[in-house]
Amino acid sequence: KFLIYMVEIKNVWKKNFLPSIQRIKNLIRKNSYVAMDTEFPGIVSKNLNKLKKNEDRNYQILKNNVELLSLIQIGFSFSTEIGEVSKSEGCWQFNFYFNLENDMFAQDSIDLLSKSGVDFEKHEKNGIGIKEFSDFLFDSGLIFNKKIKWISFHSGYDFGYLIKILTKKNLPSKRKNFFYLLNCYFPCIYDMKYLSYFSERLCGSLNKLAEKFCVTRTGQAHQAGSDSLLTLDVFFKFKFFYFKGMIGRQFQGILYGLGLKSDLEFFLPENQYKLGYLEF
């Protein structure tokens, strides 16, 4: 068993993309827990006051921004069900094509990412194409797989970008249809931000939770690989110290700020059957 702070973060660019994804396909055979984090160019659309329900308003703001903007990084960190992480292949950071001259962004987010070590010139020259990454996801065994446990933190935008990449379409107009797609592609999700409210009201950022558990960060904050590793480590602290090693199904598939317990009724087979079709 390797300590997470000893794990090497593998950077994936266009040139080493193919050999990297082959190694990941082999890796998931024994590693069913996948922590995920993304970096994206901020929020450029914010005001939607006409919607009264917070979750619906949050979703419409998310939808607007995800459709306008492009992903910069995504990090995947892999472990076994007891938290074992490979020292040499436990964390992979995918770096996508991004052009500051053509792609939309929020300046404060770009400034923060640049200070955190994101090389936008390299992203423009050597970044991975979104289509190639989408093809990899469909062929990887990571999606449509009930055995894979996705771990994230306040991850509405993270999964929003993934749904956009996978469907090659704009996000559904209705929140419940977004959750339908989410449940299809990612059958088992745990959002750490949501889980934290059932653990003696441990609120705050991912960094605050890491401090609470004395978790040491590997790599640079505000980069997807490092944040995914930190999410994975904090999750297993939660799992074993607060949930006694077992997290119930009632916590699956809920994204903080977007999904409530009442939304889970939507996933009952009889309700999905009654829906008949999805309105996008």
SERO-4910 file (N, C-alpha, C, O; in steps of 0.05 Angstrom, whole numbers):
BEGIN
 pado doro    nc1    nc2    nc3   cac1   cac2   cac3    cc1    cc2    cc3    oc1    oc2    oc3
  Lys    A     17    -24      0      0      0      0     18     25      0     36     27     16
  Phe    A     12     44    -18     28     68    -20     13     91     -8    -12     93    -11
  Leu    A     27    108      6     15    132     16     10    151     -7     26    153    -25
  Ile    A    -13    165     -6    -21    181    -29     -1    204    -34      2    212    -57
  Tyr    A     12    214    -13     31    236    -18     56    227    -32     73    244    -40
  Met    A     60    201    -36     83    191    -51     76    185    -80     94    178    -96
  Val    A     51    189    -88     42    182   -115     52    202   -135     51    227   -131
  Glu    A     62    192   -158     71    209   -180     47    218   -197     30    201   -203
  Ile    A     45    243   -204     24    253   -221     34    252   -250     53    266   -257
  Lys    A     21    235   -266     29    232   -294     15    253   -311    -10    253   -313
  Asn    A     30    270   -324     18    289   -343     15    277   -370     34    266   -381
  Val    A     -9    279   -381    -15    268   -407    -20    291   -427    -37    308   -423
  Trp    A     -5    290   -449     -7    309   -471    -13    294   -496    -15    269   -496
  Lys    A    -14    308   -518    -20    296   -544      0    274   -551     -8    253   -562
  Lys    A     25    279   -545     47    260   -554     46    234   -538     54    213   -550
  Asn    A     38    234   -513     39    209   -497     10    199   -491      7    183   -473
  Phe    A     -9    209   -505    -37    203   -500    -43    173   -504    -55    160   -486
  Leu    A    -36    162   -527    -43    134   -533    -30    114   -514    -45     97   -504
  Pro    A     -4    115   -508      6     96   -489     -5    100   -460     -8     81   -445
  Ser    A    -12    125   -454    -23    130   -427    -51    117   -424    -57    105   -403
  Ile    A    -68    120   -444    -95    109   -441    -95     79   -441   -113     67   -429
  Gln    A    -76     66   -454    -74     37   -453    -67     28   -424    -78      8   -415
  Arg    A    -50     43   -411    -42     36   -384    -66     40   -365    -70     25   -346
  Ile    A    -82     60   -370   -106     65   -353   -126     43   -357   -139     35   -337
  Lys    A   -130     34   -381   -149     12   -386   -141    -13   -370   -158    -27   -360
  Asn    A   -115    -18   -368   -106    -41   -352   -109    -35   -322   -114    -53   -306
  Leu    A   -106    -10   -315   -106     -2   -287   -134     -7   -274   -136    -15   -251
  Ile    A   -155     -1   -289   -182     -2   -277   -192    -30   -272   -212    -34   -259
  Arg    A   -177    -50   -281   -185    -78   -276   -183    -84   -246   -198   -100   -236
  Lys    A   -165    -71   -232   -161    -76   -204   -167    -52   -186   -166    -53   -162
  Asn    A   -173    -29   -199   -178     -4   -184   -206      7   -191   -209     19   -212
  Ser    A   -225      2   -173   -252      9   -179   -261     36   -168   -283     45   -172
  Tyr    A   -243     50   -153   -249     77   -143   -234     97   -160   -209     95   -163
  Val    A   -248    117   -171   -236    137   -188   -244    165   -178   -267    173   -179
  Ala    A   -224    180   -167   -229    207   -160   -224    225   -184   -205    221   -199
  Met    A   -241    245   -187   -240    261   -211   -242    291   -204   -257    299   -186
  Asp    A   -226    307   -218   -228    336   -215   -222    349   -242   -207    338   -258
  Thr    A   -233    372   -247   -227    387   -272   -218    415   -266   -222    426   -244
  Glu    A   -205    427   -286   -199    455   -286   -211    467   -311   -207    456   -333
  Phe    A   -226    488   -308   -239    501   -331   -236    531   -327   -229    541   -306
  Pro    A   -242    547   -348   -235    575   -348   -255    594   -334   -260    616   -343
  Gly    A   -266    585   -312   -282    602   -295   -312    603   -301   -323    585   -314
  Ile    A   -324    625   -292   -353    629   -295   -357    656   -310   -347    676   -301
  Val    A   -371    655   -332   -375    680   -348   -404    688   -349   -410    711   -357
  Ser    A   -422    670   -341   -451    676   -342   -462    670   -314   -460    647   -305
  Lys    A   -474    690   -300   -481    686   -272   -510    692   -265   -520    679   -246
  Asn    A   -523    711   -278   -548    721   -268   -572    707   -280   -578    710   -304
  Leu    A   -587    692   -264   -612    680   -272   -631    681   -249   -637    660   -236
  Asn    A   -641    704   -243   -657    708   -219   -686    699   -222   -700    697   -202
  Lys    A   -695    694   -246   -724    688   -250   -731    660   -240   -755    654   -236
  Leu    A   -711    643   -236   -716    616   -226   -716    616   -195   -697    625   -183
  Lys    A   -738    607   -183   -741    609   -154   -726    586   -139   -715    591   -118
  Lys    A   -726    562   -151   -713    540   -137   -683    541   -141   -673    543   -163
  Asn    A   -668    541   -119   -639    544   -120   -626    524   -138   -609    531   -154
  Glu    A   -635    498   -137   -622    477   -153   -627    482   -183   -609    478   -199
  Asp    A   -651    491   -190   -656    497   -218   -640    521   -228   -629    521   -250
  Arg    A   -638    541   -211   -622    565   -219   -592    557   -221   -579    565   -240
  Asn    A   -582    541   -202   -554    532   -204   -549    516   -229   -528    520   -242
  Tyr    A   -568    499   -236   -564    483   -260   -564    500   -285   -548    495   -303
  Gln    A   -582    519   -287   -582    536   -311   -557    552   -314   -547    556   -337
  Ile    A   -546    562   -292   -520    577   -293   -498    558   -302   -482    564   -319
  Leu    A   -498    533   -290   -479    513   -299   -481    507   -328   -461    507   -343
  Lys    A   -505    502   -337   -510    496   -366   -500    517   -384   -486    512   -404
  Asn    A   -506    542   -378   -497    565   -394   -467    566   -396   -456    570   -418
  Asn    A   -453    563   -374   -424    565   -374   -410    541   -387   -391    545   -402
  Val    A   -420    517   -382   -408    494   -394   -410    495   -425   -392    486   -439
  Glu    A   -433    505   -434   -437    507   -463   -420    529   -476   -413    527   -500
  Leu    A   -412    549   -461   -396    571   -472   -366    566   -470   -351    576   -487
  Leu    A   -358    550   -451   -330    547   -444   -319    519   -451   -334    501   -458
  Ser    A   -292    517   -449   -279    491   -456   -262    482   -432   -252    498   -417
  Leu    A   -259    456   -430   -244    444   -409   -214    448   -413   -205    447   -436
  Ile    A   -199    452   -391   -170    456   -393   -155    431   -383   -136    422   -396
  Gln    A   -164    420   -361   -151    396   -349   -172    378   -337   -194    387   -329
  Ile    A   -166    352   -336   -181    333   -319   -162    314   -306   -143    304   -319
  Gly    A   -166    309   -281   -149    291   -266   -164    266   -257   -186    269   -246
  Phe    A   -152    243   -260   -163    218   -251   -143    205   -231   -120    203   -238
  Ser    A   -153    198   -207   -136    183   -188   -150    157   -182   -174    156   -176
  Phe    A   -135    135   -182   -146    108   -180   -138     94   -154   -115     97   -145
  Ser    A   -156     79   -142   -149     63   -119   -166     38   -117   -187     36   -131
  Thr    A   -158     20   -101   -174     -4    -95   -195      4    -74   -196     27    -65
  Glu    A   -213    -15    -67   -235     -9    -49   -225     -4    -20   -240      6     -4
  Ile    A   -200    -10    -14   -189     -4     12   -170     19     12   -156     24     31
  Gly    A   -169     33    -11   -152     57    -12   -124     54    -21   -107     72    -18
  Glu    A   -117     30    -32    -90     26    -42    -86     41    -69   -103     39    -87
  Val    A    -64     56    -71    -59     72    -94    -32     65   -105    -12     64    -91
  Ser    A    -30     60   -131     -5     55   -144     13     79   -143      5    101   -151
  Lys    A     38     76   -135     57     98   -133     63    110   -160     66    134   -163
  Ser    A     66     93   -181     75    102   -207     52    107   -227     56    121   -247
  Glu    A     28     96   -221      6     99   -241    -21    106   -227    -42    101   -239
  Gly    A    -20    118   -204    -44    123   -189    -58    148   -198    -82    151   -192
  Cys    A    -44    167   -211    -56    193   -217    -48    202   -245    -25    201   -253
  Trp    A    -69    210   -261    -64    218   -289    -78    245   -293   -102    249   -287
  Gln    A    -63    264   -304    -73    291   -309    -73    295   -340    -52    297   -352
  Phe    A    -97    297   -351   -100    302   -379   -101    332   -385   -117    347   -372
  Asn    A    -85    341   -404    -83    369   -411    -94    373   -439    -84    362   -458
  Phe    A   -115    390   -441   -129    393   -466   -120    418   -481   -109    437   -471
  Tyr    A   -126    416   -507   -121    440   -524   -138    463   -514   -162    461   -510
  Phe    A   -124    486   -511   -138    511   -502   -123    534   -514    -99    536   -512
  Asn    A   -138    552   -526   -126    575   -540   -137    601   -528   -161    606   -530
  Leu    A   -119    616   -515   -128    641   -502   -138    662   -521   -153    680   -513
  Glu    A   -131    660   -546   -140    679   -566   -168    673   -576   -183    691   -583
  Asn    A   -175    647   -577   -201    639   -589   -221    630   -568   -245    633   -572
  Asp    A   -212    618   -546   -231    606   -527   -239    627   -506   -223    644   -498
  Met    A   -264    626   -498   -274    645   -478   -264    637   -450   -260    614   -444
  Phe    A   -261    658   -433   -252    652   -406   -258    676   -388   -263    698   -397
  Ala    A   -256    671   -361   -257    692   -341   -229    698   -333   -214    680   -326
  Gln    A   -221    723   -334   -193    731   -330   -182    722   -303   -160    714   -301
  Asp    A   -199    725   -282   -189    718   -255   -182    688   -253   -163    681   -240
  Ser    A   -197    671   -267   -192    643   -266   -166    636   -282   -150    619   -273
  Ile    A   -162    649   -304   -138    645   -320   -113    654   -304    -92    641   -305
  Asp    A   -116    676   -290    -94    686   -274    -87    667   -252    -63    661   -247
  Leu    A   -107    656   -239   -103    636   -217    -90    611   -228    -71    601   -216
  Leu    A    -99    601   -250    -88    576   -262    -59    581   -271    -42    563   -267
  Ser    A    -54    604   -282    -26    610   -290     -7    611   -266     15    601   -268
  Lys    A    -16    624   -245      0    625   -220      4    597   -208     24    592   -194
  Ser    A    -15    579   -214    -13    552   -203      3    533   -222      5    509   -216
  Gly    A     14    544   -243     32    528   -260     21    518   -286     34    503   -300
  Val    A     -4    525   -293    -16    517   -318     -2    533   -341     -2    557   -341
  Asp    A      9    518   -360     24    530   -382      6    531   -406      2    512   -421
  Phe    A     -7    554   -411    -26    557   -432    -14    556   -460    -27    548   -479
  Glu    A     11    564   -462     25    561   -488     28    532   -495     25    524   -518
  Lys    A     35    515   -475     37    487   -480     10    474   -486      9    456   -503
  His    A    -11    483   -473    -38    473   -479    -45    478   -508    -58    461   -521
  Glu    A    -37    502   -518    -44    508   -546    -28    491   -566    -38    484   -587
  Lys    A     -3    485   -559     14    470   -577     12    440   -575     12    426   -595
  Asn    A      8    430   -550     10    401   -545    -15    390   -532    -15    367   -524
  Gly    A    -37    406   -530    -61    397   -516    -75    375   -530    -75    373   -555
  Ile    A    -89    358   -515   -104    335   -526   -131    345   -538   -143    364   -526
  Gly    A   -139    334   -560   -165    341   -571   -188    328   -556   -185    306   -546
  Ile    A   -210    343   -553   -233    333   -538   -244    308   -551   -253    289   -536
  Lys    A   -245    306   -577   -256    282   -590   -240    258   -583   -252    236   -578
  Glu    A   -214    260   -583   -197    237   -577   -202    228   -548   -202    204   -542
  Phe    A   -205    247   -530   -211    240   -502   -238    227   -499   -241    208   -484
  Ser    A   -258    237   -514   -285    225   -513   -284    196   -523   -296    179   -511
  Asp    A   -270    191   -545   -267    164   -555   -254    145   -535   -262    122   -532
  Phe    A   -234    156   -521   -221    140   -500   -241    132   -478   -241    109   -469
  Leu    A   -257    151   -469   -276    146   -447   -296    124   -455   -302    106   -439
  Phe    A   -305    124   -480   -324    104   -489   -311     76   -490   -325     56   -487
  Asp    A   -286     76   -495   -272     50   -499   -257     41   -474   -246     19   -473
  Ser    A   -258     57   -453   -241     52   -429   -252     32   -409   -237     19   -395
  Gly    A   -279     30   -408   -291     15   -386   -298     33   -362   -308     22   -342
  Leu    A   -292     59   -363   -297     77   -341   -326     85   -339   -337     90   -318
  Ile    A   -340     87   -362   -368     96   -362   -387     72   -367   -378     51   -376
  Phe    A   -412     76   -360   -433     55   -361   -425     31   -343   -434      9   -348
  Asn    A   -409     36   -323   -398     14   -307   -406     17   -278   -396     35   -264
  Lys    A   -423      0   -269   -433      2   -241   -412     -5   -220   -415      1   -197
  Lys    A   -391    -18   -229   -370    -25   -210   -351     -2   -204   -337     -2   -184
  Ile    A   -351     18   -221   -333     41   -217   -347     61   -198   -369     70   -203
  Lys    A   -333     68   -176   -343     88   -157   -329    114   -163   -304    117   -159
  Trp    A   -344    134   -172   -333    160   -178   -334    178   -154   -354    181   -141
  Ile    A   -310    189   -147   -308    206   -123   -301    235   -133   -284    239   -150
  Ser    A   -315    254   -121   -311    282   -130   -317    301   -107   -325    292    -86
  Phe    A   -313    327   -112   -319    347    -92   -333    370   -105   -321    384   -122
  His    A   -358    375    -97   -374    398   -108   -372    398   -139   -362    417   -151
  Ser    A   -381    376   -151   -372    369   -178   -393    372   -200   -392    359   -220
  Gly    A   -412    390   -196   -432    395   -217   -419    403   -243   -426    392   -264
  Tyr    A   -400    422   -242   -387    431   -266   -369    409   -278   -368    406   -302
  Asp    A   -356    394   -261   -339    372   -270   -354    352   -287   -346    346   -309
  Phe    A   -377    343   -276   -393    324   -291   -408    338   -314   -415    325   -334
  Gly    A   -414    363   -311   -427    378   -333   -409    378   -358   -418    372   -380
  Tyr    A   -383    383   -354   -365    382   -377   -362    354   -388   -360    350   -413
  Leu    A   -362    334   -371   -360    306   -381   -384    298   -397   -382    285   -418
  Ile    A   -408    306   -388   -432    299   -403   -432    314   -430   -439    302   -450
  Lys    A   -423    338   -431   -420    353   -456   -401    339   -475   -406    336   -499
  Ile    A   -378    330   -464   -358    316   -480   -369    289   -491   -365    283   -515
  Leu    A   -383    275   -474   -393    248   -482   -416    249   -502   -417    233   -520
  Thr    A   -434    268   -498   -457    270   -516   -452    286   -541   -467    283   -561
  Lys    A   -431    302   -540   -425    321   -562   -449    339   -568   -453    347   -591
  Lys    A   -464    345   -547   -487    363   -549   -487    383   -526   -473    379   -506
  Asn    A   -504    403   -528   -510    420   -505   -523    403   -483   -535    383   -488
  Leu    A   -521    413   -459   -533    399   -436   -563    401   -438   -574    420   -449
  Pro    A   -578    381   -427   -607    382   -427   -618    407   -415   -605    419   -397
  Ser    A   -641    416   -424   -653    440   -413   -663    436   -385   -665    455   -370
  Lys    A   -671    412   -379   -682    406   -352   -662    391   -335   -648    373   -344
  Arg    A   -661    399   -310   -643    387   -291   -647    357   -288   -627    342   -286
  Lys    A   -672    348   -287   -677    320   -283   -666    303   -306   -658    280   -302
  Asn    A   -666    314   -330   -656    300   -353   -625    299   -353   -613    280   -363
  Phe    A   -613    320   -342   -584    319   -337   -577    297   -318   -558    282   -323
  Phe    A   -593    294   -296   -587    272   -277   -593    245   -289   -580    225   -281
  Tyr    A   -611    243   -307   -616    218   -321   -591    209   -337   -581    187   -334
  Leu    A   -579    228   -352   -555    222   -367   -532    216   -348   -516    198   -352
  Leu    A   -530    232   -327   -509    227   -307   -510    199   -296   -489    186   -293
  Asn    A   -534    190   -289   -537    164   -278   -531    141   -298   -522    120   -291
  Cys    A   -536    147   -324   -529    127   -345   -499    125   -348   -489    103   -348
  Tyr    A   -486    147   -351   -457    147   -356   -441    140   -331   -420    126   -332
  Phe    A   -450    150   -308   -435    147   -283   -454    136   -262   -464    152   -245
  Pro    A   -459    110   -261   -480     99   -244   -475    103   -214   -493    102   -198
  Cys    A   -449    106   -206   -443    109   -177   -425    132   -173   -401    131   -179
  Ile    A   -436    154   -161   -421    178   -156   -424    185   -126   -446    183   -115
  Tyr    A   -402    194   -114   -403    205    -87   -391    233    -88   -367    236    -95
  Asp    A   -406    253    -82   -397    281    -81   -388    287    -52   -405    287    -34
  Met    A   -363    291    -48   -352    295    -21   -364    320     -7   -368    320     17
  Lys    A   -371    340    -22   -383    364    -11   -410    357      2   -417    367     23
  Tyr    A   -425    340    -12   -451    331     -1   -447    313     23   -460    316     43
  Leu    A   -428    294     21   -423    276     43   -414    290     68   -421    281     90
  Ser    A   -400    312     65   -389    326     88   -411    336    107   -406    339    131
  Tyr    A   -435    341     97   -457    350    114   -469    328    131   -487    334    147
  Phe    A   -460    304    127   -470    282    144   -448    272    162   -449    250    173
  Ser    A   -427    288    165   -404    279    181   -397    301    201   -377    315    199
  Glu    A   -415    304    221   -412    324    242   -409    352    231   -395    369    241
  Arg    A   -424    357    209   -425    383    196   -398    394    189   -392    417    195
  Leu    A   -382    378    177   -356    386    168   -359    402    142   -360    390    120
  Cys    A   -361    428    144   -365    445    120   -338    457    111   -318    456    126
  Gly    A   -339    468     88   -316    483     78   -305    471     52   -316    453     41
  Ser    A   -282    482     44   -269    474     19   -256    447     22   -253    436     44
  Leu    A   -247    436     -1   -231    411      0   -206    415     17   -199    397     32
  Asn    A   -193    437     14   -169    442     30   -174    442     60   -158    433     76
  Lys    A   -197    454     68   -205    454     96   -210    426    107   -201    420    129
  Leu    A   -223    409     91   -227    382     99   -201    367    101   -197    350    119
  Ala    A   -183    372     82   -157    359     83   -142    366    108   -128    350    121
  Glu    A   -143    392    116   -131    401    141   -143    387    165   -129    379    184
  Lys    A   -169    383    165   -183    370    187   -172    342    191   -169    332    213
  Phe    A   -166    328    169   -157    300    170   -126    298    169   -115    276    167
  Cys    A   -113    321    169    -83    321    168    -73    307    142    -53    292    143
  Val    A    -86    312    120    -79    300     94    -59    319     81    -63    343     79
  Thr    A    -37    307     71    -16    322     57    -22    322     27    -26    301     15
  Arg    A    -21    346     15    -26    348    -14     -1    339    -29     22    345    -21
  Thr    A     -5    326    -52     16    320    -71     12    339    -95    -10    340   -106
  Gly    A     33    353   -103     31    370   -126     19    397   -120     17    405    -97
  Gln    A     12    412   -141      4    440   -139    -27    442   -137    -41    430   -153
  Ala    A    -36    458   -118    -65    464   -117    -74    477   -142    -59    491   -156
  His    A   -100    474   -148   -113    485   -173   -101    472   -198   -102    484   -219
  Gln    A    -91    448   -195    -86    431   -218   -101    405   -214   -103    395   -192
  Ala    A   -113    395   -236   -133    373   -233   -122    348   -221   -135    334   -206
  Gly    A    -97    340   -228    -85    316   -217    -82    317   -187    -90    299   -173
  Ser    A    -71    339   -177    -66    342   -149    -93    343   -134    -96    330   -113
  Asp    A   -112    358   -144   -139    360   -131   -153    333   -131   -167    327   -111
  Ser    A   -150    317   -152   -163    291   -152   -151    272   -131   -165    257   -118
  Leu    A   -124    273   -128   -111    257   -107   -120    265    -79   -125    248    -62
  Leu    A   -122    291    -75   -131    301    -49   -159    292    -43   -166    284    -21
  Thr    A   -176    294    -63   -204    285    -61   -205    255    -53   -221    247    -36
  Leu    A   -189    239    -66   -188    210    -61   -180    205    -32   -192    188    -18
  Asp    A   -159    218    -22   -149    214      5   -170    222     25   -175    207     44
  Val    A   -182    245     22   -203    255     40   -227    236     41   -239    231     62
  Phe    A   -234    226     17   -257    208     15   -253    183     33   -271    175     48
  Phe    A   -229    171     31   -225    147     47   -223    153     77   -230    136     93
  Lys    A   -215    177     84   -216    185    112   -245    186    121   -252    176    143
  Phe    A   -262    198    105   -291    199    110   -302    170    112   -316    164    131
  Lys    A   -296    154     93   -307    127     91   -302    111    116   -319     97    126
  Phe    A   -277    112    125   -270     94    148   -275    107    175   -281     92    194
  Phe    A   -272    133    178   -275    146    204   -303    154    210   -311    153    234
  Tyr    A   -319    162    190   -346    172    195   -367    152    187   -389    152    198
  Phe    A   -361    136    166   -381    117    156   -374     88    163   -387     70    153
  Lys    A   -353     84    179   -345     58    188   -340     38    164   -345     14    166
  Gly    A   -330     49    142   -323     33    119   -345     28    100   -340     16     79
  Met    A   -370     36    106   -392     31     88   -408     57     84   -419     68    103
  Ile    A   -410     66     59   -426     90     53   -451     80     38   -449     67     17
  Gly    A   -474     87     49   -499     77     38   -506     87     10   -496    107      1
  Arg    A   -524     72     -3   -532     79    -30   -548    106    -31   -550    118    -52
  Gln    A   -559    114     -8   -575    138     -8   -557    163    -13   -568    185    -18
  Phe    A   -531    160    -12   -513    182    -17   -503    183    -45   -489    201    -53
  Gln    A   -510    163    -61   -500    162    -89   -516    180   -107   -540    185   -103
  Gly    A   -502    190   -128   -515    204   -150   -526    232   -143   -541    243   -158
  Ile    A   -517    243   -120   -527    270   -112   -503    289   -114   -482    285   -102
  Leu    A   -507    311   -129   -487    331   -132   -494    355   -116   -516    366   -118
  Tyr    A   -476    364    -99   -481    387    -81   -490    411    -97   -477    419   -116
  Gly    A   -513    423    -89   -523    447   -102   -541    441   -126   -554    460   -136
  Leu    A   -542    416   -134   -559    409   -158   -579    388   -152   -601    388   -163
  Gly    A   -573    369   -134   -591    346   -130   -598    342   -101   -580    343    -84
  Leu    A   -623    338    -95   -633    333    -68   -643    304    -65   -646    290    -85
  Lys    A   -649    296    -41   -659    269    -37   -685    264    -52   -689    242    -62
  Ser    A   -702    284    -54   -727    281    -69   -723    275    -98   -739    262   -111
  Asp    A   -700    284   -109   -694    278   -137   -688    249   -142   -690    240   -165
  Leu    A   -682    234   -121   -675    206   -125   -699    190   -135   -695    169   -147
  Glu    A   -723    199   -130   -747    185   -140   -746    183   -170   -759    165   -182
  Phe    A   -733    202   -183   -731    202   -212   -717    177   -223   -722    169   -246
  Phe    A   -700    165   -207   -685    142   -216   -699    116   -212   -689     95   -221
  Leu    A   -723    116   -200   -738     91   -198   -746     82   -226   -755     99   -242
  Pro    A   -744     56   -232   -750     46   -259   -777     54   -269   -780     61   -292
  Glu    A   -798     54   -251   -824     61   -261   -826     90   -269   -842     97   -287
  Asn    A   -811    108   -256   -812    136   -263   -797    141   -289   -805    158   -305
  Gln    A   -775    127   -293   -760    130   -318   -777    120   -342   -776    131   -364
  Tyr    A   -792     98   -337   -809     87   -358   -831    107   -365   -837    110   -389
  Lys    A   -843    120   -345   -865    138   -350   -855    163   -366   -870    175   -381
  Leu    A   -829    170   -362   -819    193   -376   -821    190   -406   -828    209   -420
  Gly    A   -815    166   -416   -819    160   -444   -797    171   -462   -787    156   -479
  Tyr    A   -790    196   -459   -769    208   -475   -757    230   -460   -767    239   -440
  Leu    A   -733    239   -469   -719    261   -456   -722    287   -473   -718    286   -497
  Glu    A   -727    309   -460   -729    334   -473   -703    349   -470   -695    356   -447
  Phe    A   -689    355   -492   -663    368   -490   -666    397   -499   -646    412   -499
***
